[in-house]
Amino acid sequence: MSSANDRTAKEIQTKFRVFFHENIPLINSRCPQQQNGFDCGLYVIVIVEEFCRFIYAHLSNEKDYFNKFMDDIHRSITSDYINLRREELKSLLESMSIEKPK
């Protein structure tokens, strides 16, 4: 996590206490990053989505699941995958809109 994100991460950590009633540890780790100036949000969505899938599939007493998750996303979240997800999310949003684009 870059120092630019530290404050926001700590704010989110504090808000999570309301739901979990304990201090959620912040883990500083490198994640796949966009190769352009506009896909940051898509990367966040996809990483969180993949993390939820991973936890659902692998949650156990295994203490090293986070490192396994990080290895997995570094292999699977590529620029090509983000491009595919952008198109999927665009189609989903268009299908939910009242007026379809021409």
N, C-alpha and C positions, 0 to 999 in steps of 0.2 A: 504494500500500500504506500503510495507516495505521501509525502507530508501534506500535500494539498487535500488529501482525503481523510486525514487523521481526525479532524474536528467533526466532520460529518459522521464518520464511523463511530466515534465516541457518543455522539448524540443518539444514533440508532441503538447502540448498546444500552444506553440509559432507558430508552423507550421499551426495549425488550424486557426489561426487569418487571414491568407491569404485568406482562403475560407469563413470564417464567419464574418470577419471584426469587431470582438469584442473579448473580453477576455472570453474564455471558462473556466468555473470554474472546478477545479479539485475536485473530490469527493473521499475522502478516505473511502473505504468500503471493508469489507471482502467478498471475493468471494470463491466459491468452489475451492479446490486445489487438485492436483494429489496426489495419495498415493504412487507414485513411483518416480523414478528419470528421467523419460523420457516423460511424458505426458503434460508437461507445455504448449507447443505450441498448442496441441489439445484443452486444456482447454481454452486458449485464443481465438482460432478460434470459438469454440462452444459458449462461452459466448458472443462474439461479434455478432455471427449469431443470437443467441436468443434475444439479445438486439435489433437488427434491426427488428426482427419479432414482438417483444413486442411493440416497438415504433410504427410500422406500424399499429398494431391492436388496440392500446390503446391511441394513441396520442390525447390529448384533452387539455382542460384548467385545467385539474386536476393537482394540484401541487405535489401530492404525488406519481406520477407514478414511480419514481426511487425506492422508498422503496418497492412498490408493485413488481417491477421487481426483486429486490434483494431477496425478499421472494420467488418468483416464481423459480428463478434459484437455490436457495438452496434446494428446493424440487425436482427439475427435473434433475439437472446435477449431476449424480452419477458416480462412477467408471464404473458401468455396461453400462451406457449410453455412456460414453467416449469410452469404448471398442467397442460398436456398431458403433459409428461415425468413429473410426479408420478404421474399416473394410470397411465402406461405402466410406470413402475418399481414402483408398488404392485401392478399386475397380474402383473408378472414375479416379484416376491417371493412373492405369493400362490400362483402356479403352482408355485413351487419348494418351498413348505412341505409338510410331511407332512400336517398337518391343515388343511383348507380352512376359511376363516372361514364362519360361518353367515349 
